[in-house]
Amino acid sequence: MRRSLLPLAGLALALALVLLSLPAAAASPARQALETSISRILAAIKNPDYVNPVTRPPLRQQIEDEVLHIFDFKEFSSRTVGPRWGTFSADQQQRFSDAFADLLINTYLSKIDGYNGEQIFYSGEVRSPQGDRTEVQTVVTMKDGKKIPVAYRMLPKNNTWFVYDVLIENISLVKNYRTQFQDILNSASPDQLIARVRAKAQEAQNAHDK
C-alpha cells in the first residue's frame, strides 16, 4: 500500500473536535441533536473518575455510545467507499460499517484523553434549499492561538439528525477516505479492505489501552 490507510492526525483532530460547546438559543434541530450528544461527552470527560484507569471504562463506554448515536456510520461508509459500495454484498456493507465505526471510535478514544479545553465556538449553519442537509460550522481556537474551521455535515433520519461527514479547514473526511479506499479496492477485494480497516482499528485500540 503506497499510503497510510488513515491520516491519523487529521482524523484524530476531526473526532476530537466533536467536543463542541454550542449556545442553545435558536438552535436548529440538527444543532440540538449535536449539542445533546456533545454535552454528554463533555460530562463524561469532566467526570473525575475518567482520569482513573480503574473507573474509566464505564465512562469510555458512555462516550462511545454517544459517538455511535450522533454519527451515521452506514452513511459515512457508503459515501466513503463511493460508487463501489453497490458492489458490496449486504453482509460486506454491514461488516465494513462496523469495522469503520470501530476504527473511528478507537482513534477518537485514543485522543480525547489529551483534551484540555481548547476553545470551540459555534460560527454558523448552512442548510440545503430542500432542508434535507445541514452543515453546522464551528471554529476551534487551539492552545497556540491558531483558529481551525470545522464543519459537521448532517442529515435527518428517523426524526433526528446524524453526522455523515466532517470538514477540517474545508477538507472533507469522506473525500479523503474515498481516495484511500478506492486506491485499495483497485487491487483488493471488499473483504480485504474490511480486514485492513479492522487491523487499523485494532492498532488504534491497542495504542489507547497501553
N, C-alpha and C positions, 0 to 999 in steps of 0.2 A: 504494500500500500504506500503510495507516494506521499500522503499527507496524514496527519493525525486524524483519527476518527472524530475527535471532539476538540474544539478550541476551548479548553477548559477555563482559561482566564475569562474569555468573553462570556461563556455560559455561566460561570460562577457569578460574574457581575450581574448578568441578567436575572438570575434567580435570587441573588441576594437583594436585588432591588425590588423584589416583591415586598420588602419591608417598607411599605408606604405609610404615610400619615396624612390622610385626606380629610379636609374640612367636611362637615356633614351638611352644611347649608346648601339647599338647591341641588343636591346630588342626584344624578340620573340613576335609573335602576342598575345600569352597568356599574357605575361607580360605587353604588351602595353595596352591590354584591362583592366587589373587590375589597371595599373598606371593611366589610364584615369579616372576611377571611383574614385580612391583614391585622385587624385588631386582635384576633385570636392568636395569630402567630406571634405578634409582639408580646402578648400577655404570657405566652409560654416561654419565650426567650428571657423575659424580665423576671420570671419566677426564680427565686434564689436556689431552688432545687436543680435548676438547669446546669449550674456550674459544677455540680457534684456528679461524677460518673455513675455513682450508685443509684441516685434518684433521677437521673436524666432520662432513661429510656421511655417512661410514660409521656414525658413532655415532648420528646422527639417524635413519638407516635402521633401526638396531637398535631404537631407541625406537618407531619407527612399527610395526615388526614385532610388538613386544610389545603395543602398544595393539590392534592387529588380532587378536592372539592371545587377549586376555582379554575384549574386548568383542564381543558378538554383534550386529553392526550390522544384520543382517537382522531379528532380533527387535526390536532398538531401533527400526528403521524402521517395521515393521508396527504396533508399539504406538503409535508417534508419529503416524503417519497416521491410525490408528484404523479405524473401520468402512469407510472409503472405500478401504482397502488392497485389498479384494477387487475393486474396480473397475479396479485397475491390471492391465495385462497382465503376464505373466511377465517380459517384456523391460523394461517400465517399472519393475517391482519391483526388478529387478537394477540398473538404471541409477540409480534413486533411492537404493538402499542404498549403491552405490559413491560417489555424489555426497555423500551424508550422511556416510559414513565419511571422505571427503576433507576435508569441512568440519570435522568434529570433530578430526581428526588435525592439520590445518594450524593450527587455532586453538590446539590443545594445544601444538604445537611452537613457536608464536609466543610462548607464555607461559612455558614451562619454563626458558628462558634466564635468567629472573629468579629461579629457585628459589634460596633462600638458607637452607634448613634450618629452616623453621618446624616446631615440634614437632607430631607427629602420633601419636596413641595409639589402639590398638585398645580399644574400650569394650564390646563385646558382640556377640551374634549372636542373631537370631530366625529360627527355622525354621518353615515351614508344617507343619500337622498331618500332611500327606501326605509331607513330607520332600522335595518336589519344588521348593521355593523356599527360598532363604536370604537374609537381609538381614544383611550384615556392617557393623557400626556402628563409626564412628571419631569422634574429637574432635580438631579441629585447633586448636592454640594459635598465633595469629598474633603478629607482632612487637610489636603494641600490647597484647598480653595477651588479646585477645578470643578466646573459645573458640567454635568453629563445629562443630556436629554434621554429619557427612556419612555417609550410609549408601549401600552398594552392594547393589542387589538382583541376585541371581544365580540362575541355573537350570542344571540339568545337561543336557548334550548330548554324545553320543559319548564317554562315560566321563570327562568333565571338566566344569568349571563355567565359566560365562560371565556377565559383567555385562550386564544388559539395561535397567537404569535406575539413576540416581543421584539421591539426595535431599540437598539442601543446606538445612539448617535446616527440614527437613520439607517442602520444596518439590520436587516431582518434575520432573526434566527432561523426562520423557516427556509429562507432562500440560502442561507449559509449551509445548513444541514443538507438541503436538497442537492447542492453541488457535490458534497462529500458522498452522500448515499448513492447518487447516480453514478459517480465515479466507481464505487464499489460494485454496483449492480452491472456495470459494463463487463465485468469478468467473474462475477459471483452470483449465486442463486439467492433468492429471498431467504432461504434457511441459513445460508452462510452469513448474510447480512445480520440476521437476527442473532446468530451466535456471536458475531463481533460486538454487537451492541450489548449483549448480555455480559460478555467478558469485560467490556469497559465499565459497565455498571458495577460489576463485582470489584474491579480495581478501585473505583471510587468509594465503595463501601469499606473495603479493606483499609484504604488510606484514612478514612474517617475514624475507623474503630481503633486505630493504633494509639 
